[in-house]
Amino acid sequence: MGSKPDAIEPTASNQPRVILAEQLFGEEQEVRIHFKGQEYRLRKTRNGKLILTK
């Protein structure tokens, strides 16, 4: 009842999908994302922000 969902699905097909950062990162501080043959790093900072680098 009080737990957070893993991901929140949009109600309309024209809205983007929402993914909770906790689900994406788990216990890690960084994830790597592959897009069109390139690798990107998404990191959590000590100040609670996100940084995406190529």
CNS distance restraints for C-alpha pairs under 8 A (distance, minus, plus):
assign (resid   6 and name CA) (resid  19 and name CA) 7.25 0.50 0.50
assign (resid   6 and name CA) (resid  20 and name CA) 6.49 0.50 0.50
assign (resid   6 and name CA) (resid  23 and name CA) 5.92 0.50 0.50
assign (resid   7 and name CA) (resid  18 and name CA) 6.14 0.50 0.50
assign (resid   7 and name CA) (resid  19 and name CA) 4.85 0.50 0.50
assign (resid   7 and name CA) (resid  20 and name CA) 5.85 0.50 0.50
assign (resid   7 and name CA) (resid  23 and name CA) 7.64 0.50 0.50
assign (resid   8 and name CA) (resid  17 and name CA) 7.05 0.50 0.50
assign (resid   8 and name CA) (resid  18 and name CA) 5.46 0.50 0.50
assign (resid   8 and name CA) (resid  19 and name CA) 6.57 0.50 0.50
assign (resid   8 and name CA) (resid  20 and name CA) 7.81 0.50 0.50
assign (resid   9 and name CA) (resid  17 and name CA) 5.84 0.50 0.50
assign (resid   9 and name CA) (resid  18 and name CA) 6.54 0.50 0.50
assign (resid  10 and name CA) (resid  15 and name CA) 5.96 0.50 0.50
assign (resid  10 and name CA) (resid  16 and name CA) 6.77 0.50 0.50
assign (resid  10 and name CA) (resid  17 and name CA) 5.90 0.50 0.50
assign (resid  10 and name CA) (resid  18 and name CA) 7.39 0.50 0.50
assign (resid  11 and name CA) (resid  15 and name CA) 7.58 0.50 0.50
assign (resid  19 and name CA) (resid  23 and name CA) 7.08 0.50 0.50
assign (resid  19 and name CA) (resid  24 and name CA) 7.06 0.50 0.50
assign (resid  20 and name CA) (resid  24 and name CA) 6.48 0.50 0.50
assign (resid  21 and name CA) (resid  25 and name CA) 5.98 0.50 0.50
assign (resid  21 and name CA) (resid  26 and name CA) 7.98 0.50 0.50
assign (resid  22 and name CA) (resid  26 and name CA) 5.40 0.50 0.50
assign (resid  24 and name CA) (resid  31 and name CA) 7.76 0.50 0.50
assign (resid  25 and name CA) (resid  29 and name CA) 6.59 0.50 0.50
assign (resid  25 and name CA) (resid  30 and name CA) 6.71 0.50 0.50
assign (resid  25 and name CA) (resid  31 and name CA) 6.43 0.50 0.50
assign (resid  29 and name CA) (resid  43 and name CA) 5.81 0.50 0.50
assign (resid  29 and name CA) (resid  44 and name CA) 5.40 0.50 0.50
assign (resid  29 and name CA) (resid  45 and name CA) 7.92 0.50 0.50
assign (resid  30 and name CA) (resid  41 and name CA) 6.73 0.50 0.50
assign (resid  30 and name CA) (resid  42 and name CA) 5.60 0.50 0.50
assign (resid  30 and name CA) (resid  43 and name CA) 4.33 0.50 0.50
assign (resid  30 and name CA) (resid  44 and name CA) 6.39 0.50 0.50
assign (resid  31 and name CA) (resid  41 and name CA) 5.88 0.50 0.50
assign (resid  31 and name CA) (resid  42 and name CA) 5.35 0.50 0.50
assign (resid  31 and name CA) (resid  43 and name CA) 6.60 0.50 0.50
assign (resid  32 and name CA) (resid  39 and name CA) 6.59 0.50 0.50
assign (resid  32 and name CA) (resid  40 and name CA) 5.61 0.50 0.50
assign (resid  32 and name CA) (resid  41 and name CA) 4.62 0.50 0.50
assign (resid  32 and name CA) (resid  42 and name CA) 6.25 0.50 0.50
assign (resid  33 and name CA) (resid  39 and name CA) 5.66 0.50 0.50
assign (resid  33 and name CA) (resid  40 and name CA) 5.05 0.50 0.50
assign (resid  33 and name CA) (resid  41 and name CA) 6.25 0.50 0.50
assign (resid  33 and name CA) (resid  42 and name CA) 7.42 0.50 0.50
assign (resid  34 and name CA) (resid  38 and name CA) 5.60 0.50 0.50
assign (resid  34 and name CA) (resid  39 and name CA) 4.55 0.50 0.50
assign (resid  34 and name CA) (resid  40 and name CA) 6.29 0.50 0.50
assign (resid  35 and name CA) (resid  39 and name CA) 6.40 0.50 0.50
assign (resid  35 and name CA) (resid  40 and name CA) 7.63 0.50 0.50
assign (resid  38 and name CA) (resid  54 and name CA) 7.65 0.50 0.50
assign (resid  39 and name CA) (resid  54 and name CA) 6.30 0.50 0.50
assign (resid  40 and name CA) (resid  52 and name CA) 6.72 0.50 0.50
assign (resid  40 and name CA) (resid  53 and name CA) 5.58 0.50 0.50
assign (resid  40 and name CA) (resid  54 and name CA) 4.44 0.50 0.50
assign (resid  41 and name CA) (resid  51 and name CA) 7.87 0.50 0.50
assign (resid  41 and name CA) (resid  52 and name CA) 5.58 0.50 0.50
assign (resid  41 and name CA) (resid  53 and name CA) 5.25 0.50 0.50
assign (resid  41 and name CA) (resid  54 and name CA) 6.30 0.50 0.50
assign (resid  42 and name CA) (resid  50 and name CA) 6.71 0.50 0.50
assign (resid  42 and name CA) (resid  51 and name CA) 5.62 0.50 0.50
assign (resid  42 and name CA) (resid  52 and name CA) 4.46 0.50 0.50
assign (resid  42 and name CA) (resid  53 and name CA) 6.61 0.50 0.50
assign (resid  43 and name CA) (resid  50 and name CA) 5.60 0.50 0.50
assign (resid  43 and name CA) (resid  51 and name CA) 5.26 0.50 0.50
assign (resid  43 and name CA) (resid  52 and name CA) 6.54 0.50 0.50
assign (resid  44 and name CA) (resid  48 and name CA) 6.29 0.50 0.50
assign (resid  44 and name CA) (resid  49 and name CA) 5.75 0.50 0.50
assign (resid  44 and name CA) (resid  50 and name CA) 4.79 0.50 0.50
assign (resid  44 and name CA) (resid  51 and name CA) 6.57 0.50 0.50
assign (resid  45 and name CA) (resid  49 and name CA) 5.27 0.50 0.50
assign (resid  45 and name CA) (resid  50 and name CA) 6.17 0.50 0.50
assign (resid  45 and name CA) (resid  51 and name CA) 7.32 0.50 0.50
